[in-house]
Amino acid sequence: MDTEKYGDGPCPIARGLCRVGDAWSMMILRDAGSGATRFDQFQKNLGIAPNILTRRLAALTEAGLLERRRYSAHPPRDEYVLTETGRDFLPVLFAFGAWGGKHFGDAPVSHLVEAVSGAAIDPVVVDRATGLPLAEMALRIEQPAS
């Protein structure tokens, strides 16, 4: 994706994708949302090559979705924690997962449950004002006024 062209353009979908529109990045954010914070945790969970993980963590940090924090001075070690921006992305990621499970879940797939009760969660994106699911609404995209 041409981040120069789309990263600061008028489309918020393109702006977001320029920051997290990579499968590895979304999987890192998924794991961070599940409590992973350290390089070795991400590498073990994902089976990702160290050089790719290093680049993705740097990009997610630069984009403001993760914050790098030093947890050991000797040897120097950092952890990566979700920022408010990163935490705000998790419901989008969960809705994406629900879509993937519905349309590509021919075999058993993981799913969300409420941590205390264990009740299954069905993530749906809704309009805050009406509570209606966006999938049930007639929508259009309007360009910003020039």
Sequence and secondary structure as in RCSB ss.txt:
>XXXX:A:sequence
MDTEKYGDGPCPIARGLCRVGDAWSMMILRDAGSGATRFDQFQKNLGIAPNILTRRLAALTEAGLLERRRYSAHP
PRDEYVLTETGRDFLPVLFAFGAWGGKHFGDAPVSHLVEAVSGAAIDPVVVDRATGLPLAEMALRIEQPAS
>XXXX:A:secstr
  HHHHTTSS HHHHHHHHH SHHHHHHHHHHHTT  BHHHHHHHHT  HHHHHHHHHHHHHTTSEEEEEEETTT
TEEEEEE HHHHHHHHHHHHHHHHHHHHH SS     B TTT  B     B TTT  BGGGS         
